[in-house]
Amino acid sequence: MDKVRVGIIGCGGIASSTHVPNYLKLQDVSVVACADIEASRARDFAKRFNIPAYYGDYQDMLDKESLDAVSVCTPNVAHKGPSVAAMKAGAHVLVEKPMAASLKDSVEMWETSKKTNRILIVGFQTRFSPSIVLLKSIVASGELGSIYYARALHLRRWGIPPSPTFIDVKLSGGGALLDIGCYAVDTAMYVLGFPEPKTVAGVTYARFGRNKKYAEMGCWGSKWRPEDFQVEDMAIGFIKFEGGLSMIMETSWASYINSPGVFNLVLLGDEGGAQMDPPEIYKGLELEEFNKRAYGPLNLAAKPIDHFPNVDIYYMRIANFIESVKIGKPLFSSADEGIIVQSILDAIYKSANLGREVEVEKPWRN
Ligand SMILES: NC(=O)c1ccc[n+]([C@@H]2O[C@H](COP(=O)([O-])OP(=O)(O)OC[C@H]3O[C@@H](n4cnc5c(N)ncnc54)[C@H](O)[C@@H]3O)[C@@H](O)[C@H]2O)c1
């Protein structure tokens, strides 16, 4: 293959901060075109990054540019349309997280990927975080025995994104759960080797975003109108898996917790426990034994790991996407995995709406 011809759909924040700058670092890639529903944004974006062509309609771009690969960087509700169209036009797709605004959209994207034989990768850059990779390898080594319980947390003290992309349900499809809860669920599923989910009990809250006092305070330099805030700012899920494993997932954009933010996965096995942040292993149940070898053979917490390689996870996802395009198979976060993560997110919303536990839908089994 000559240079991989890349197109960008959605020329906003994440496309300009992490997609194009990383494509431009790769010698075997040309970013040849970009598209945005607001043509002036696409024009300014093209000018800023020296992209030869810009479009106000992504279908136009797909029809004219013979692209090998496309980054879909639109709001969640607009992940499906451009991803499906790009795959039908012959391009492989890296779609921003979450995979889509709903399980229904994800199914169409997943089916299109199968039918067109195009790669669809969900852009969970967290897959490249050294602490997550380490935890996955610890679990795979059997060091913790059989894992029966997990706690997946992604909480912020004060981090409500004020942009309509995140809080206008017509663009986002959901709130904190789709925005950052998706990382908690994806990380847990990845580390645990994608166990089969069975049932989910979920609850959501909106105690901050719709409150005039907090909307007036604003976040990250911007205020919003409480009536424009149409999504949850906290979600909790209790997920049961085949084989007895269970998991609590907690996510929030705002909560009176004792730190600016928590992104952690805590695992309990019958031979040991471990967590992601800070990376620690716990072995030995008796206090004396715990004190002696509290942190197990890998000695993780005894000496906090300050020698983790400094990995640019945003560069890694772009480089790995391009490598996937070249070898013709997904190297990380495939649509097969994305649809399972989305089925759990979807079940949390469904359970919260119905006020009872629900079965997880498994379209990948049909
Ligand atoms: N991986 C990460 O760290 C990360 C960080 C932020 C956002 N995101 C994800 O990236 C996506 C976009 O977020 P953002 O912060 O860049 O939003 P943004 O609002 O800054 O940019 C979105 C762009 O998409 C355009 N757009 C909307 N509908 C379109 C359509 N149908 N066709 C073409 N263009 C369209 C908008 O005009 C806008 O320019 C979201 O799904 C979000 O969850 C990921």
The ligand as an SDF file (V2000), in Angstrom:
LIG
                    3D

 44 48  0  0  0  0  0  0  0  0999 V2000
  -11.0690   10.0070   23.2820 N   0  0  0  0  0  0  0  0  0  0  0  0
  -11.1520   11.1230   23.9790 C   0  0  0  0  0  0  0  0  0  0  0  0
  -10.3390   11.4420   24.8530 O   0  0  0  0  0  0  0  0  0  0  0  0
  -12.2800   12.0760   23.6820 C   0  0  0  0  0  0  0  0  0  0  0  0
  -12.2570   13.3710   24.2060 C   0  0  0  0  0  0  0  0  0  0  0  0
  -13.2860   14.2430   23.8590 C   0  0  0  0  0  0  0  0  0  0  0  0
  -14.3180   13.8270   23.0370 C   0  0  0  0  0  0  0  0  0  0  0  0
  -14.3300   12.5410   22.5680 N   0  0  0  0  0  0  0  0  0  0  0  0
  -15.4200   12.0720   21.6940 C   0  0  0  0  0  0  0  0  0  0  0  0
  -15.2710   12.6760   20.4170 O   0  0  0  0  0  0  0  0  0  0  0  0
  -16.5430   12.9970   19.8600 C   0  0  0  0  0  0  0  0  0  0  0  0
  -16.5600   14.4770   19.4920 C   0  0  0  0  0  0  0  0  0  0  0  0
  -16.2590   15.2480   20.6220 O   0  0  0  0  0  0  0  0  0  0  0  0
  -15.6020   16.7100   20.4840 P   0  0  0  0  0  0  0  0  0  0  0  0
  -15.2710   17.1380   21.8630 O   0  0  0  0  0  0  0  0  0  0  0  0
  -14.5430   16.7090   19.4550 O   0  0  0  0  0  0  0  0  0  0  0  0
  -16.8850   17.5160   19.9720 O   0  0  0  0  0  0  0  0  0  0  0  0
  -16.9330   18.9140   19.2000 P   0  0  0  0  0  0  0  0  0  0  0  0
  -18.2950   19.4460   19.4430 O   0  0  0  0  0  0  0  0  0  0  0  0
  -15.7570   19.7550   19.5710 O   0  0  0  0  0  0  0  0  0  0  0  0
  -16.7670   18.5010   17.6710 O   0  0  0  0  0  0  0  0  0  0  0  0
  -17.7270   17.7560   16.9560 C   0  0  0  0  0  0  0  0  0  0  0  0
  -17.7140   18.2460   15.5070 C   0  0  0  0  0  0  0  0  0  0  0  0
  -18.5550   17.3850   14.7430 O   0  0  0  0  0  0  0  0  0  0  0  0
  -19.3170   18.1980   13.8440 C   0  0  0  0  0  0  0  0  0  0  0  0
  -20.5010   17.4500   13.4330 N   0  0  0  0  0  0  0  0  0  0  0  0
  -21.6420   17.2450   14.1360 C   0  0  0  0  0  0  0  0  0  0  0  0
  -22.4900   16.4630   13.4290 N   0  0  0  0  0  0  0  0  0  0  0  0
  -21.8690   16.1710   12.2640 C   0  0  0  0  0  0  0  0  0  0  0  0
  -22.2180   15.4070   11.1250 C   0  0  0  0  0  0  0  0  0  0  0  0
  -23.3920   14.7710   11.0530 N   0  0  0  0  0  0  0  0  0  0  0  0
  -21.3410   15.3340   10.1000 N   0  0  0  0  0  0  0  0  0  0  0  0
  -20.1600   15.9750   10.1600 C   0  0  0  0  0  0  0  0  0  0  0  0
  -19.7660   16.7130   11.2180 N   0  0  0  0  0  0  0  0  0  0  0  0
  -20.6120   16.8050   12.2560 C   0  0  0  0  0  0  0  0  0  0  0  0
  -19.5910   19.4620   14.6220 C   0  0  0  0  0  0  0  0  0  0  0  0
  -19.9370   20.5440   13.7790 O   0  0  0  0  0  0  0  0  0  0  0  0
  -18.2630   19.6760   15.3370 C   0  0  0  0  0  0  0  0  0  0  0  0
  -17.3550   20.4380   14.5740 O   0  0  0  0  0  0  0  0  0  0  0  0
  -17.5850   12.5900   20.9140 C   0  0  0  0  0  0  0  0  0  0  0  0
  -18.1060   11.3340   20.5880 O   0  0  0  0  0  0  0  0  0  0  0  0
  -16.7920   12.4970   22.2040 C   0  0  0  0  0  0  0  0  0  0  0  0
  -17.3050   11.5200   23.1000 O   0  0  0  0  0  0  0  0  0  0  0  0
  -13.3280   11.6830   22.8590 C   0  0  0  0  0  0  0  0  0  0  0  0
  1  2  1  0
  2  3  2  0
  2  4  1  0
  4  5  1  0
  4 44  2  0
  5  6  2  0
  6  7  1  0
  7  8  2  0
  8  9  1  0
  8 44  1  0
  9 10  1  0
  9 42  1  0
 10 11  1  0
 11 12  1  0
 11 40  1  0
 12 13  1  0
 13 14  1  0
 14 15  2  0
 14 16  1  0
 14 17  1  0
 17 18  1  0
 18 19  2  0
 18 20  1  0
 18 21  1  0
 21 22  1  0
 22 23  1  0
 23 24  1  0
 23 38  1  0
 24 25  1  0
 25 26  1  0
 25 36  1  0
 26 27  1  0
 26 35  1  0
 27 28  2  0
 28 29  1  0
 29 30  1  0
 29 35  2  0
 30 31  1  0
 30 32  2  0
 32 33  1  0
 33 34  2  0
 34 35  1  0
 36 37  1  0
 36 38  1  0
 38 39  1  0
 40 41  1  0
 40 42  1  0
 42 43  1  0
M  CHG  2   8   1  16  -1
M  END
$$$$
